[in-house]
Amino acid sequence: MQLPRILLTAPGSASGKTTVTCGILQALINRGQSVASFKCGPDYVDPMFHSKVIGTKARNLDPFIMTELVMKHLLCKNSCHTDISVIEGVMGYYDGLGGNTTDASTYSVAKATQTPVVLIVNGKGMSTSLVPLIKGFLHYKKDNAIKGVILNQISPMMYPRLKMLIEEQLPITVYGYLPFMEDCILESRPLGLIPADELPQIQAQLQRLAKQAEETIDIDGLLALANTANEIADSHSRSASATISKEPVNIGIAKDTAFCFYYEDNLELLTELGANLIPFSPIHDTSLPNDLDGLLLGGGYADLYANELSKNQTMLQSIYDALKHGLPCIAEGSGFSYLHQTMSDEQGSPKTMVGIFPEHIQTSKRLQNFGYFMLMANENTLLLNQGEQLPIHEFHYQYSSNDGNACLAVKPSSQKAHSCIHASNTLWAGFPHLHFYANPMIAERFIQACRNHSKKLK
């Protein structure tokens, strides 16, 4: 199928990818374009900004978690009824596994999806040096797919000279620039950008970015570039059991400022398999929704809301009782931390949590077990059978004295390994984040466990 698309990347992190991407997305929406957006890699927060702009959920394309066929499938599935797809890269364009390869990099996503690439270069403090910088990216790989450049944090006075310099010396188009915009800086905290829902001025900021993008970025040129993308084939198919209509199940999903890390494709897959997803707030609601057959406790910022979570004693008791009575549950990241006996708040004071696990959760100043890993199941569990493998990602500052031992997580680039995951035939809890399209069978097994639980109650 013909899917107009572009990929926006950069030489490295902190180049302004998300700021420029959101400005372009908002400008496209303001023009009346229907837009699909994607983020490369395992990021949760940047897609929240995309979603604020396009009005529908952004998706992830992760070349470590997914096969090329799956990435193409998700791109086609989520783009087929839109005018243009915009993919935002992660880290630097060629940065991949182990810090010394291009495997699982943004470049590998562009290559797999045959998407034209625009390099966002932060020009603050640079002028002529921009030319050899861009030239290096063009020459590093012959199939780089880089067709254009957008300059970030460039002064209006310098831009015409820099555009002429770059286009005279390099076979590439400069599609415009953004000046430094102090009132549009997207602030960060330890797990990345502060989520869009927590920024009261975000809509006004997005409109200012869009207005600036219309003035200084060649939006028409980007649309024309997107239309040069090759046709793409969607040949991926899931197992037959995933397409069979079955009896629905009710799955509660924790959704508030403490629990907000969910892959939209995961939730959509569960819905396709028969799940009725029922959102609730562990901070504000007094108990779990009625008649649940399963529970999702996602990642997020539980440590920042430890006091609020701890004060909601009726919710803590409701979740404890449900899990003790065998309610199937997937708890990842903050969801796993929430199930501990106590958790440190921002001041380091212990606060009472659900208590499924007797240990205490603390927060470090350093990332714990950061990056991609391959899980291997040591035993039969809710999601994996003994010996089965699953690619996952970890990104957390919290740590427990007992991460579990149902699985072994092996870092593919170094063979560094650690034990993780508390699991049974109804529970899966740990720091690793799962994308169901790494193996859709794990979603089917979870749904089946929910159906089994439902039957026991009838």
N, C-alpha and C positions, 0 to 999 in steps of 0.2 A: 504494500500500500504506500501511497505518497503521503508522507508526514513532514510538513515543513518544520524545521527544528534547527536550533543553534545551541552550542555549549559555551558557557562563559567560565573561563578559568583564569589562573594568575601564576606568576613565578613562585609565589609562596603564600603562606597564611598572612593575615593582617594586611592584605593588599586592597581590601575594600570590595571583595567579590559580592558579598551579600548586599551591601549598600547599592552598588551599581545594578545588580540583578533586580533588586526590588524597585529601583527607579524605572528600569526598563519595563518590568512587568506592569507597574502601575500606568505607565505611559501607554502600553498596549491596551490595557483594560479601558483606559479613558478614550481610546480610539474606537472602542466597540468590538475589539478582537476577543474571541474566545480563546483562552490560554490554558495550557497544561504546564505544570512546572515540576521539576525533579531536582533532587540533591544527590550528588555522588557520595557514596560511602554511607556510614552508619549514623549520620547526624539526625537528631530529633529536633533541635532548636531552630535551625535555619528554615526547615520546611514550615514551621509555624509562621514565620514572617511571610513566606510565599503565600500561605493560605490566607493571611490577612488581606493580601492584595487581590488574589484571583477569585476569592469567595468560594473556593472548593479546596479539598485537601491535596496538598503536595505529596509527592511520592519519593521513594529512594531507589537509586540504581547502584547496587553494591557489587563490584566485580569479584570480591572475595567470597561473599555470602552466596551469590547467585552465579549460575552458568550464563554464558553468552545468550543461549536460547531463552532463558528466563528473563534476562534484562530486556531483550527485544520484545518478548511477550508483554511485559509490564509497560514498556514504552508504548507499544501499539494499543494495548487494552485501554490505557488511560489517556491516549492522545487522539484516538480515531475520530472523535467528533469535535475536534478543536481546530482553530485556524493555525496555531503555532504552538510548538513546545519549546520551553526554555529550560535547559539543564545547567545547574550551577555546580562547578567543580568543588573538590575538597583539597586542602593543603596546596602544594605546588603542583603544576600540571603533570610532571613526571614522577612525583613522589609516590613510591610504592612500598611493598612489604620489605621489612628489614632495614629500611633506610638506604638500601643500595641497589634496588631494582625498580623497574616500572610495573611490576606485577601488582594488580589490584589498585592501580593509580587512576586518576582522571583520564589520562591518556588512553588507558586500556578501555575505559567506557566509550570514549570518542571512537576508538578503533572498532570496537564491537558493534556499535550502533551506527557507524558511518555518518557521524554528525559533524558539520562544519564548526570550527572552533574560533572563538574570539578571545584573545589574551588581554586581560585587564592588568595594566602595569601602573603601579603607584609611582608617579614621577616626582614626588616631593623630594627636593634636594638634588634633582638630577636634570640634565639637559642632553648634551650630545651623547652621554653614556647610555642613554636609552637605546641607541642604535645597536651597539654590540650586545647589549642584554637581549634584545628581541632577536637579533641575528643568531645568538647561541641557541635559543629555543627552536628556531626554524631549522637549524642545521643538525641538532642533536639526533633527530629521527627523520628519515626521509618521508615517512607516512604520518607526519605530525598533524595534519589536517588543520593547521592554524591558517586561517584566511584573513584575519583582521585583528586590529588592536584598538582598545579603548584606553585612554590615559586618564588616570585618577589623580586628584589633588594637583592639577596643573592650573596655572594662572591663565586667564583669557588672553593676556598679552603674549605669553610664550607659546600658546597652542599653535597658531598658524605656522610659526617657524619650525616647531617640532614636527608637525604633520608633514610639512614639505621635506624636512631632513630625512624622516623615516621613509616616506614613500619614494623619494629619489634614490635611496641607497638600498632599499629592501623590496622584494616582491610581495608586498602586503598592503592592505588598505587600512587606513586609520579612520575608524568610525566615530570619532569624536572624543569628548572628554567630560569629566565632571570637575569643577573647581572644589577647593576645600569648603565644606559646608558644616560649620561648627554646630548649627542647630539640628543637624541630621545625623550626628554620630550615634551609632548603635552601641550601647554600653554592654560590657561583658562582666561575668563573674566566673567562678572556677569551672563550671561545666559548659562554658561557652557564652553566647549572647544572652542577655536577659530576655526571657520569652516575650513575644509581642503582646500577649494578653495582659502583661504587667506594666505596660508602658501606656499611660493615659493619652499621650500626644502622638501615638504611632500613626494614626490616620492622617493627621495634619503633616507629619514628617514625610509620609509616603507621597502625599500630594505635592509637597515642595520638591521632593526628589524627581517626581514625574515631570513637573513643570520645567525643572532644570534639564532633565534628559531630553525633553522635546526641543529645548533651545540649543543644546550643545552636543547631543548625540544624534547620529544619523539613523533614526528609527526606520525610515523607509529603506535605507541601505541594509539594515539588519534583517528586515522582512524579506528583501530580495535575496540575501544570502541564505536565509532559512529555506527558501524555495528551491535552492540548488541542491539540497540534500538528496541523496540517492533513495530510490524506493527501498522499503524494508519489508522483509517477510516475517510473518508471525507463524512459526511452525511448532510452537511449544504446546504440549497438551498435558494436562494433569491426569492422574489415575481415574479410572472410570467411576470409582466409588465416590469421588468428589463431586460428580455431576448428578448423582442420583438424589432426587428429592426425598427427604426423610423427615420424621417427626421433629418439630422445632424444640429447642431447649432455651431456657432463660439463663443468661450469663451476666452476672453483675460486673461492671467495670468501674474501677475507682478513677474518677476524673475530677480533679480540682487543681489548685496551684501546687499541691504537694505531689500529685501523681498525674503527670501529663506527657510522659514519653511512651508513645504508641506508634507503631508503623501502620499507616492507614491501610496498606495492602493486607496486613495481618487481620485487621478488623473486618475488612471486606470479605476475605476468604472465609472467616468464621461465619459471617452472615450467609455466604453462598452455601455453606455446609449445613445451614439450618439454625444458626444461633440468633436469638433475639437479644441484642446487647442492651443492657439496662444500666445507664450511668448513675453513679451515686458519689457522694462526697464523704470521705473518711473524716474530714474536718468539720463539716456542717451538719450532716445527717445524723440522726440518733441511732440508726441501726441499718443493717443490710436490707435491700428490697425484699419483699416477700416472694416465696416460691422460686428461689434460685436453684438451678441445677449445676452451676459452675461459677467460678470467681476469677477475675483478672486483677492483679495488683501490679500496675506498671511502674516504670522508673520515674524519676523526677527529683524533687527537692524536699524529701521528707525531713532531712536534718534542719532545714530552714524553718520548718513548721512543727518541730518536735513538741513545743509547748501546746500548740493548738490540738495536735493529734493526741497528746497525752491527756488533756482535759476532757476529751470526748470518751468517757469511760463506758458509756452504753454501746458505742460503736466498737470499741476494743473487745468488749465481752461478746457482742454479737458475732464478730468475726472469729473469735476464739472458739465459741460454741459450734459454729458452723463447720470449721475445719476439723475439730475434734469428732464431729459426727460424720466425717467423710466427704464433705463437699469438695469436689475436684477444684484445684486451684493452681494457677501459674502465677508466681510472684518473682519479679525480676528487679534488680537494682534497689531502688527505694522501697519497692514492695517487699523484697526480702528483708531489708533492714527493719521495716515496720513490724514484721512477725517476731522480732526478738523480744526478750524480756524488757530491756531498757535500751535507750538511745541517747547519746550526748546531744544537747542542743548547741547553739552557736557559742555559748559561754563555757561549754564543756561539762555542764551539769547533767546527770542522768535523768531521763524522763521515762515513765512507764509506757510500754507499748503493748502489743497483743499478747506476747508471751508464749507463742508456740515453740520457740527456741529459747532455752534458758540463758543464753549468752547476752553480752552487752555489745552494742554497736558504737564505735568511736569514729571520729573524723580526723584524718591526717592532713598535713599540709602538702603531701605528695600524692600523685596518682597511684593507685594500687592495681597491679596486673593490667596495665593499660594496653589495649590493642586487640588485634585479631588473634583468635585461638581456634584450634580444632578440638572439639569435645569428643571423648570416647567414653561410652557408658560402661561402667564396671559391673552393672547389674541391670535387671529389667526394671524399668521405671514407667511413670505415667506417659512420658513422651518418647523415650528411646528404649530399645531392647539391648541387652548385653552385647557389647562388641560393635554396636552401630556408632557412626561418627556424625558430627554436625558442626559446621562452621559457625562461630559466634563472635561477638565483640564485647569487650569490657571497657568501661570508662567510669571510674568512681574514685572518690576520695575516702569513702567510708570503709571500715574493715571490721571483721568479726574474728573472734578467737576460734571459730568453727565455721568454715565455709562449706562444710559438707564433704562427703567422699563418694557420692554416687557416680561421679564422672572425673576423668582426668582431662585437664585443659592443656594442650601442647601448643606452644608458639611456633608457627610454621617456619619462621626465618631463623630461629636459634635453637629449637627443641627444648627451650625452657618450659617447665611444666609445673602445674600445681593442681591439687585436688579441689573440687568444688561441687556444688549442688546437693541439697537435701532433697531426697525424693522417695516416693512410695508409689503405690498404684493410683493414688488420688492427688498427690502433691508434687509440685516441681518448684523449688525455691532456690535462688542463688543470684549472684551478681551478673552473670552473663546475660546479655540481651539477645533475644532470638528473633530471627526473621523467618516466618513460616515458609517462605518460598525457597529457603535453603533445602527444605524437604517438606512438602505439603502434608506428608503422612503424619507429622507431629500434630498438625491442626486436626486431622481426622481422628487421631487417637484421643485428643483432648475432648472433642465433641462426643466421641463414643463413650468416654468415661462419664461425661455429663448425662448422656442418655441412660447409662446404666444406673447412675445415682437417681435419676428421675423415676425409673421403673421400681427401684427399691422403696420409694416413698409412696407408691400407688398400691 
